[in-house]
Amino acid sequence: IMIEINIRNVREVHNGLSVYTAYAIEIVEGTALQIVEKRYSEFLDLHKALRDICRDLPKFPKRALMKNNVKVVENRRKLLETYLQDIVRRGDRKINAAVNEFLGTSSKSRSNSDNYTLSGIISTTQPMMRFSGEMFEKFATMNSDADDIVTDGVRNAIYSDDNQ
């Protein structure tokens, strides 16, 4: 099963007197999606734990003086995303265990193979469907007498090329 990890969003969190940036990690496995928020210090803790497991790690973004600057945050977001994608792609059992702990995900459905990817880590699911334009045409000709605006809207939302 293919795992896709992205960090598409960040947000500034005000916690009492402190302010920090939270990175929204999107984990997609098949049709399931989970979003976990982590701050830079938690990524740094993961990196330190991984150094004990593996010496050949990707470049980790350094601490920044102007950590709330928009350009600094965006650059860090990209680097953290690349970092996570690289370590997950490795498929190493010990690395995956550390990443599962970092993401707060379960490891009960793991195989005994050393070459598994992060499977079974999704705790919530959101079914997704996509259909080709050919399916839309077949459906449209089968129901040519249906001129209900709601039905047309739903059909266009499901079958449109914008959803691919």
C-alpha positions, 0 to 999 in steps of 0.5 A: 500500500502506498503512503503519501505524506504532505505538509500543506498547511501551517498555522500560528498557535497562541498558547498562553504567552507562547506562540508557535507554528503548527505544521499539518501533516496529511497522511494518505493511505489508499482512500484514508486520510489522517491529519496530525499537527506537530510543531518544529520541536517535535520534528526535532525530537523525531530527528534525534530519535532517528539518529540513534537508529540510522546514520544516513538521514536527510538534511534537517532544517536548522532552527531559525532566528526569525521563526515566525517570518512567512518566508522562513515558515514556508521554507521550513514547511517544504524542508520538513515535508521533504524530510518526512517523505524521504524517511517514510520512503525508506521502508525501514522497520525501526524508522517506521516505528519511530515515525508511527510514535511521532504521528501518534498512530498504531502499529498493530496491523504491521507485517513481519517483513522488513520491507513494509511501508507505514500501513495501517496508520490511518485512524479515520477514513474518508471514502473517495471516488473518481470516475472518468469522463467516459463514465459520466457520458454513460451515466448522462445518456442513461438518465437523459430525461433527468433535468433535476438541477441537484442531480446534475450538480452531483453528477458534475461534481463526481464526474468532472475532470476537475476532481482528478 
